[in-house]
């Protein structure tokens, strides 16, 4: 699942650079995170008590990053001075958001779409059942106000 691959890459990068980290995950389901309120509940129940131990949080998507920003503001945590927040996706929501401008990771959605379509066509046409290759694509850091 894509969010788990993001977490794997995050862990590997932290280990490579000797950066202490903790990953807090909730089992992903589209229904669980379809409403902003569910992000707030996740933050309150599983993340809030950990925030004082870290100077930054890498979120698996921009909606969670924005919910964490709102939580920080409500709890007088200064972003980015006390807590840096990075999202992931650079969706239209993120591009429209003006306060704050989230720091986020932009993935090349158009290239990912082409790769996916190509892989699906190969899978449909290939009667041998070969497994598709994993494709790694470069991402881009979009600097905002949260780091």
Buried (B, 14 or more C-beta within 10 A) or exposed (E): EEBEEBBEBBEEEBEEEEEEEEEEEBEEEEEEBEEEEBBBBBBEEEBBEEBEEEEBBBBBBBBBBBBBBBBBEEEEBEBBEEBBBBBBBBBEBBBEBEEBBBBBBBBBEEEEEEBEEEBEEEEEEEEEEEEEEEEEEEBEEBEBBBB
